[in-house]
Amino acid sequence: MSDRETKHILFHRSTPWHAAIECSTKIYAKKFSQRGYSVSYLQDLTNIFHRLIRKGYYEVFREGSRMDHKVWVMAPFSLLPRLKFLKFINDWVLRNCYLMCLPSIKSLVRLGHGRDPDVIWTTAPGSSSLKTLFPDAKLIFHVVDYYPAFRGDIIKQTERIDYQRADHVFSIGNAVTKYLVEELEVPESKITTLGQGVSLEKYQDFPVSRRLNPSKGITAVYVGVVDKLDQELLAAVANKLLGFGGELVVVGPEAEWASQFREKHHNVEFVGAKPPEEVLHYLREADLGIMVYDRSKQQVYRGQNPLKLYEYAAAGLPVVSTDHDEYEQLQPPVVVVENSMEVELAIEKIVENYEEMSRAMKEFASTRSWDRCVDLAEREFKKKVRQPK
């Protein structure tokens, strides 16, 4: 048995294992399982309210805990629900909900692999209480977002406690690392910036560089949460494409405004959420990628390092994008826009320089594989696991 096979990693994130969204935590879990580690994946907790109204994570809970491609997937039930309006006890609830599960998380983990984890890899604020259940495990927080944008500044108190308790902190990008150091005062020596990655092998049969024939129409694609899009900028994309006889395909959970938008822009198709293997089909058929986000919600996008950028790049798609904090250091070869006029100019620029921009995106993706990210992470937590307990 190899050293890897003797190590057990418990991953935790709210994203359901079978969700169409392939979040980075699920990718890491699968990658480490493929490398010979014992891997468990803890989904978000179901509570009594989910059970009563049969919504939320109820369906996830109904699936139960099971082994899926050598990953032990768990769906715990907590007696303590997390209610957004209880802000005055927010931190206490976030921590104790993990300690009040039936059956306990500890028993669920042991049911799958017969032993406690050596490493806890978690993304959820408040989940450092998992260390209470598994005191001998090394605790690693993977910060994948700027959480105050969703939870308010009160979550910073929880984050500070979590990262102080953690043995190490992984960051999704340089902008998040800057937030951790400057605002939460996490020592830089305690942080590894993993960045994001892409499974390059999935794009091996894509053309090395793409060619564009505007006379046959241009197809643009967006993949992700539709409600994050800026409607005005999206309309500008649709109108400009119409001039080329082109269309825009939007892949992702549909927003309330989608039907009305579709009525105004007949060259836009909303196809709904699709599993990763089907997303590849849409990327293969597209000519350019779209990442135009709602500009009125800048806090939501602070520190984001979107996976779709890397998927578009690996597919060789030139990209029209609103700005991200991460771009300051990442410097991706995308065309950044702020308004409708710039959207039109961006598409014209891409049409005029298509092959050059397609090659630049491919080159950008070539050094950003998931295996590189996994190597960085593995190197760091191996140091931690070797340390005496």
N, C-alpha and C positions, 0 to 999 in steps of 0.2 A: 504493500500500500504506500503510495507516494505521500510526500508532505502535504500536498494540496488536498488529497483525499481525507486526510485526518482533520482538516479544518472545516468548520461549519459556519456559514455566514447567514445571518438573519437580516433580510432586507425588509424595510417597511416604508410604504407610501399609500396614499389614499386611493390611487388609481386601481380599479379592479383589474385582476389578471387577464380576464377575457374581454376587456374593453377594446374597442377598435383603436383607441389612442395608444401608440407604442411609446410610452414615456421612457426617459433615460434609465430610471430605476429598474424597470422590467428588462431593458436591454442588458444592463449590468448583471442582473440576476441570471439571465440566460447565458451570458458570456462566461461568467464564473462557473456555472454548472458545466458548461462545455469544457472548461479547463480542469475539471476533476474535483471541484469543491462540492461539499454537501451544501445545498442552498435551500433556504426557506423564504417564503414571501408572505409577509403579513399585510393584508389589505386593510382598508379603513374599518373602524368598528361599527357594527350595527347596534342600535339601541331599541328600547321598548317602543318609542314612537314610530320608528321605521316598521316595527312588527305590527303595530296597531293599524296604521294606515296603508301598510304594504307598499311603501314607496321608499325613496332614498336607497340605502344599501340592503334593503330587504331581499331583493333577488340575488344579490351576491351571497348573503347569508344562507339562502335556500340551497345554493349550489354546494355548500358545505366545504369542509377541508378535504383536500385530495392531492395526490401526486400527479403532476402534469409535466411530462418530459423531464423527469428527474428533479423537478422543483416542487417542494412541499408547499402548497398554497393553502393559506388559512383565512377563515372568515369568522372572527370572534364576535361574541355578543356581550356588550357592556351593560351593566345595570345603571351606569351613570351617563345619561345623555349629555351631549355638548350643545347647549342652547346659547345662541348668539347674543340674546338680550341680557344674559347674566355676566356682564362685563366685569362687575366688581369681584367676582370669584373666578374669572376666566382662567387664570394660571392654575389655580387649585383643581378645577374641573379637567383641564387639559392633561394634567399629570395623573390624577387619580382614576380617570376613566380606564386606563390600561391595567390598573390594579384591581378593578372590580368587574372582571369578565367571568362568565360561566359558559363552558369550563374555562379555567384560567389559561392565559396565553402560554404560561410555562408548560402546562400539561399538553396543550395543542402542539407546541414545538417539539416536545419529546415524543409525541405520538408519531410524528413524521420521520425523524432521524434518530430517535432513541437517545438523544443527548442534547445538552444545552449548547448554544452557539459560542464560538470563539470570538466572533466579531458581530456587533450590531451595527448595521448600516441603515440609517434612518433619515428621512427628510422632514418629518412632521414636527412643528413646534410643540413642545411639551412632552415629546416621547422619550426624553432622557430618563423618564421613570422606568423604561424597559431595563435600565441598568440595575434597578432595585430587584427586578425579577431574576436577572442574570448578572450577579455582581462580579463574576470572574471574567466576563466578556469585555473586550475592548469596545468602547463606544465611539462611533464615527458618525458625525452629522454631515450630510450632503445638502448644502444650501442651494436650492434650485430656483429660487425666486426671491423677489423683494417682498417679504410677507406683510409689512405694514400697509402696502397698497390694498390688500384684501381684508386685513384684520384690524387695521388702525394701529396707531403708535403704541397702544397698550401691549401689543405682541412683542415689542422690543424687550420688555422685562423678562418675558418667558425665554426669548432667544438668548439673552445674556446668561441666564442660569444654565440653559442647555449647553452652550458652547464652552462655558467654564467647566462644566462637568465632563465634556467630551475629551477623549484621548487625542482626537485629531478632527479637523474640519476640512471637508472637501467643498470646493466652490465651483459653480457651473460656469463662471466666467470672471474676467478681470473687473467688471463693473461691480459685481457682487462682492468680490474680494475687497475692493476699495470700501464698500459699505461696512463690511465686517471689521476692517481695521480702523477706519476713521470714526464710525459712529458707535460701534459696539465694543471697540477696543480689544478685539481678539488679536493676540500676538501673531505677527506674520509667520513666525516659525511654526505656528500651529496649523497653518493653512496650506493646502495644496490646491492650486487652480487646475482642475481637470479639463475645463472647457466642454465642448460638445463634440460628437463624432457622427460618423455615417458608416454604414456597412457597405464598403466599396464593392465587395464581391457581387452585390445585387445589381450593379450597374456595369458589369464587365461586357455585356453584349450591347450596351448603348454605344452610339457612335462617339469616337474620340472627340470630334467636333461636329457641331450641327451646321446644316445649311438651311437657309431660309428662302422661300419663294413667295414674296408678298402677293403676287398675282393670284396665288391659290388660296389666299386667306391666311390669317395668323391666329393661332390658338394660344391663349394664355390660361394659366391654371393657378388656383389658390387651393392650398391644402391646410386645414386647421379649423379652429373654432370660428364660425362665421360671424358671431356676434362681436368679435374683436375688430372687424373690418370698419374702415371709414367709408360711409356710404357715398359721400361726395367724391372722394378719390376713386372709389370703385366705379362710380358712374363715368368718371373721366376716362378710365381704362376702357370701359365698354364702348363709349362713344368713339374713342380713337380707333379701336379695333374695327368698329363698324365701317370706318372709312377704308379699311383694307379688306373688307368682306370677311372679317374674322369674328371669333367668338371667345367668350370667357367661360371656363368651367370652374365651378366652386365646389370643392369636396370638403365636407365636414357637417357637423350637426347644424341644422338649419335654424336661423334666427327668425323672430317674429316678423321682421320687416322684409323678409325675403320674397314673399308672394307679391307684395306691392312693388318691390324693386323689379321683379321679373316682368310685371305688366308694362313698365316703362322702358325696359331694355330687353328686347326680344332675342338678342344675341348672347344672353347670359343664361347658363344652365346650372341650377342647383341640384346636385345629384345625391346629397346627403352624406352621412359618414360611411366610410368604406374601410375594410380591413387592409392591413399593410400591403398584401400581395396585389390587391386591386388598385391601390394607389399608384403602384409602379406602372400600371397600364396607362393611367392618366398622365403621368410624367413622361412616358415614352411618346405619347401622341401630342404633347404640348410643344410650343416654341419658346415660351418665356414664362417665368414664375412671378407671382404677384405677392407682395407683403406690405400692403398699405393699411396701416392700423389707425384706429380712432384717435385723433390727435387731442381730444378733450380728456383723455384718460392717461396722461403721460406717466403718472405714478405707477399705473398697472404694468407699464412696459419698462420701468426702471430696472436695469440690471438683467433684463431678459437676454438670453442667448438662444434664439429659436432654432429648433431642430430642422424646420423646413428649409432654412438657408442652406444647410449642408446636403439635404436631399436634392434640392434644386441644383446645387453646384455639382454633385456627383452625376446628375443626369445631363449636365452640360447646358442648363437653361440660364440665359441671361436673366437678371432679376431687377424689377422695379420695386423699391422699398422706401418706406418712411424710415427715419433715423432711429437708431438704437444706441444706448450708452456704450454698449459693447463694441460698436464699430470704431470707436476712438482708437483702440489698440488693435482690434482684429483686422481692420482695413480690408474688408471683403470687396471684391471687384463688382459691386452692385451700383446701380444708379439710384441715388437718394433723392427723394422728392418731398416737397412740403405743401404743394397746392396743385390744383387741377391743371394749370398751365404747364407746370413742371412735369406732370404725368405725361402730357402729350409730347413734350420735348424729349422725355426719357424714352418713350417708345420709338420716336423717330431716330434717336441716337442708336438704339439697339438694332433697328432695321438696317441702318447704314453701316454698322460695324459688327454685324452679327457673328461671323465666324471667329473673329478675334476675341469677342466677349465670351463666346461659348468656350473657347479654349482656356481663357483665363479662369472661368468658373471651375472647369475640370481640374486645372492645376491647383486651385485653392483647395478643392476637396481632397486631392491626392495625399496631402500630409495630415489629414484630420480623420483618420479611421477610428472606429470604436476600439480596435485592438490597442492603439496608442494610448487611449484613455484608460483602458483596463490595465495596461502595463504600469502606468503611473500610479493608479490606485493600489494595485497589488504590491508594488514595491514599498509603498508607504505603510500599509497595514501589516505587512509581514514584519516590518521593524517593530510595530506595536505588539503583535502577538508574541514575538520572541522575548519581549521584556518580561522579567519576573513579575508574577502577580502578587 
